[in-house]
Amino acid sequence: MTEHTHQFSDWPFLDAVNALAFCTADVAQQHLPILQVSHDFDGDWQFLDATTETPGECVMLCLGCVYERDATLAQIGDLPRGWSAYRICIGADWERWEKSPEADDCEQEVNDGEQKALAHIEEYGLHIISVNEEDDLPPFSYSIGIEQSLAMPDLIVVGLRHEVAQAVINECYRQMKSGKLIAPGSRVADLLGGEFECVIGEVSPANIKEYMGWALWLYKGANCRAHQIIFPSTAGVFPWEPEASEWFRNWQPLLA
């Protein structure tokens, strides 16, 4: 996979267009409007929906992707480091203010998360990130670090509870480490228990960017590869089969 790049002749931001930006989960996954922007002292950007005082875990997107979603952000492209801006809705005027150095809580949370991820990769060979379900969107879990530890694609599971998905990813990683070939189209046993087998599917570069923001961080946006672990329903039906319900297809979208 080649690095995701953006080219804008009128690019307004002072940072590189392919740099990473920190967003709330609702901005990244639900595409909520960006109402608050922070340009941190170290040059990072935060894009928040401003719907809550506790935005939760930060999600990373490339700066160019954020700008493509909302070109009105060009209005605060000259925001100096150490400043924030707020608007009540898209199209409203921005209010700007200088913030204190202690205000970068989201950034500190991400830095702590980065160190934890690197430590897990060093010790276990992978780190697993889980994202909660949101309204009609299913939960998903994915690994980072397998590319480094085994030179093989990372793994993602959509639609399983976090504790189950993490066990599935860990067992699949164990089999990969033991020498089992994990490739698109192959069937893998012993991931869910019982006699159910999972099927390995491809993950497109677009869906890696959509679902696996931490992989973009770890691999610096380049050489990201991933396989989807696709599980059957309790009746043994896979999402692409005619017998699969519409709910099951929506709950486990295929990421190829």
Secondary structure, DSSP 4 states (H G I P E B T S, - for coil): -PPP----TT---SS-TTSEEEEEHHHHHS-PPP-EEEE-TTS-EEEE--S-S---SEEEEEHHHHHHH-GGGGGGTTPPTTEEEE-SSTTSPPEEEE--GGG-HHHHHHHHHHHHHHHHHHHHS-EEEEE--BTTBPPEEEEESHHHHHSS-EEEEESS-HHHHHHHHHHHHHHHHTT----TT-EEESSSSTT-EEEEEE--HHHHHHH-HHHHHHTTTSS--EEEEE---TTS--TTSTTS-HHHHHHS----
